[in-house]
Amino acid sequence: MTLETDRGRGTDGMISTHFSFSRKQRSRTAVFVTLLAVAIGGCVHMWAQRTDTPIIIADGSLTIESRGIPWANWSNSGSNTKVHPNAGKSVNQVEIAMPGNNRTVTFSAQKCTVAVRYASTDITVTTGNNGQGLQVTTDFGSFHNGATTRHLAHNNATSKISRVTVTQGNRIVFNATASGGTTVTIHYQ
């Protein structure tokens, strides 16, 4: 590296710098930049694995939203069950927003089962006994593609959610009738 001043042109206060790297220094720089990129990519991947990918079941032209994962990325287990691609995440919370009956249920490595009734369609979101391995079971033939690849919309747009039941382990912790304006969010982290 050389440092020069340009005195001949009246620019005594200006300093220009020129960098020259040897072949060895260029090689080390390239290795450093590559390792830095790999480290950043690894951190982003780890962060993405820890982020919440909730399932949201919402009333008013019923939709099921897979917030973090497009439905095409879920695997099928029979014709009526879809399995979340990340079996290592866990349900840690279920939020029920129902006019006059809001509730949040927290989970800690426990089986979670959420049952929602809409018209004549039952939607069951469940996990294994440890809260992992989320899957959704319903008559997927009663749904069509929604606004995005993460949405499914029910073919009957005029009905409302009529019942929501949340089971923690083997114990029912929420069981209520609904009459519209209901949203159930299952947090999967």
N, C-alpha and C positions, 0 to 999 in steps of 0.2 A: 504494500500500500504506500502510495506517495502522496504528499501533501504539498501543494504549490499555491503561490499567490501570483496574481497577475498585476504586477506593478507598472508595467509599461503602458497600460491603457487607462490609468487613472482610477483603477478599481482596487485600491489598496485594502479596502475593508472587506472585499469579497474573497472568499476562499472556496476553491473548487477541490473536490476530492475525486480520486480515481482509484478504483479497486482492481487489482490484478491478482488472480488466484493461480497457484500452481496446479498442475494436474492432480496431485495428491489432495490439495485443499478442495478442489471441485468434486472429487470423488467422495470425500468426507461430507461435504455439504449435501450432496445428492442422497447419501445414506441417511443423514440426519433428517432431511425433509421427508424422505420415504417413511422412516420410523415415526416421525411426528404425525404424518397422515394416517398411518396404521393405528397409532394410539388414539387419535381423535375418532377415527371410524369405530374402534372398539368401544370407546366411551359412549358414542351415539347408539351403537347396537345394544349395549347394556342398559342404557337409559330407556330405549324403546321397549325392551323386554320387561321393564319394571312399570311402565306406564299403565294406567287404567284403560281397559278396553271394555267398557260397559255394554250391557244389553239393555235397551230401553224399549219398553212396551207402552205405547201411548194410545189413548182413546181418541175418538173423533176421527172416523175413517182409520180404524186400527192399523198401526204400523209396528213392526218389530225392527229396531235399528241395532246393528252390530257396529258400534261406534268406531272401533279400532281396526276391524278386520272385515274386508268384503265377504259377502256370503259365498262367493265362489271359492274362497280359500278354506271354508269349513269342509270337513270330510263327512260323508254320509255313512250312517250306521243304520241300514234299512231305509225304507222310503219315507219314514216320518221322523227321523232323528238326525240332527246335524251336530257334529262334535267340533268344539273350538280347537284350532290348530295348536294352541299353546297349552298343553296339559299341565304344565308346571305352575301356572298362575293359580290364585285362590280367590274365592269370593270373600270379601271382607266386609261388605255392607250391602243392604238392600234398602232403598228409599221408596216409600209409597207416598205419592202425592194424590190425595183423594179429597174432594171437597168435604170439609168437616171431619176428616179422619186422616191426618198426616202422621207418618210414623217412619222411623229409621231403625233398622235392626242390624246390629253388628255381629260379625262372625269371626271366630278365631280357630282356624283349622277344623271346622265343623261342616258336616253335610248341610247343604242348602238346597231347599226345594221351594220354588215359587210356582204356584198354579194360578193361571188367569183364565177366566171364562169370558168369551166374547161371542155373542149370538150362539150358535151351536158348536163353536170351535173351542177346544181346550188347548192351552199353551202351557207346557211345563218346562221350566228351566231348572236343571238339577246338577249337582256335583257328586263326586265320590264322598266317602265318609270323612276325608281330610280337607274338604272344601275345594279340591282341585278337580280337573277334568270336566269342565263345564260342557253341558250339552243342552240342546233345545229340541223338544219333542212336540210336534203338532201335525195337523193335516196341511202340509206345505202346498198341496194342491188347491187349498182355499186362498192362497196368496199369489200375488203377481209382483214383478219388479216395481220398486218404488222410485223415488226421485233420484236416488244414487245407487251405486252397487252395494251400499251398506244398508239399504232399506228394503223391506218387504211390506207390501200393503195388502190388506185383506180385501177379497173380492166383494164383500158386503160392506159398503161404505156408510150404511145408515144405522147400524146397531151401536151399542155401547158395551164397555166392560161391565159385567154384572157381578163378578165376584173375584176377590184376590185373597189367596191363602199363602202364608209364608211359614215354612217349617224349618226349625233349627235343630239339627240332629233328628230326633224322633218326636220333638215337641212342637206343636202348632203355636206360633207366637203372634200371628196376625191372621184374622179371618173376618172379612167384612164384605158386605154387599156394596155395590157401587152403582151410581146412576149417571155417569158421564163425567168427563173432565179428569180422568184418572191417568196417572203416569207411574210406572214401576221401573226403577233403575237398579239393575244388578251390577254392582261394581266388581270387576274381575281384574286383579293386579298381580 
